[in-house]
Amino acid sequence: MHRDDWESSSAFDDKEKAVIRFSEKLTRTPASVTDEDIKSLRKWFGEAHLVELNLIIGTMNLTNRFNLCFGVELEKTETSQR
């Protein structure tokens, strides 16, 4: 599967697709996250979980940007070799 084919893939359910959609928007253009995006996540997540989801996405973005800036290479693991 190509990385942009997730939206039409049967590998993800509606909940997972909503999280991926939110993650992509928050990562690429945070100002594009709308009330509708949050509303769609409220079907599955309460306030505390939405805060946690946002924190996790933000933390991963910070980590990735830090690593890219300083050329940090990730350790190769069995999972990353697949």
SULRABEL-V788733 format. One record per residue. SS is DSSP state (helix for helix, strand for strand, loop for the rest). D_FIRST is the distance of its C-alpha to the first C-alpha in whole Angstrom. Layout:
# SULRABEL-V788733
{{SS,D_FIRST} {SS,D_FIRST}}
This chain:
# SULRABEL-V788733
{{loop,0} {loop,4} {loop,6} {loop,8} {loop,6} {helix,8} {helix,11} {helix,10} {loop,8} {loop,11} {loop,10} {loop,12} {loop,16} {helix,18} {helix,19} {helix,16} {helix,15} {helix,18} {helix,18} {helix,15} {helix,17} {helix,20} {helix,19} {helix,17} {helix,20} {helix,23} {helix,21} {helix,21} {loop,24} {helix,26} {helix,29} {helix,26} {loop,26} {loop,28} {helix,30} {helix,28} {helix,25} {helix,27} {helix,28} {helix,25} {helix,25} {loop,28} {loop,27} {loop,26} {loop,27} {loop,31} {helix,32} {helix,32} {helix,29} {helix,28} {helix,30} {helix,28} {helix,25} {helix,26} {helix,28} {helix,25} {helix,22} {helix,25} {helix,26} {helix,23} {helix,23} {helix,26} {helix,25} {helix,23} {helix,25} {helix,28} {helix,26} {helix,25} {helix,29} {helix,30} {loop,28} {loop,27} {loop,25} {loop,23} {loop,24} {loop,22} {loop,21} {loop,20} {loop,17} {loop,16} {loop,16} {loop,13}}
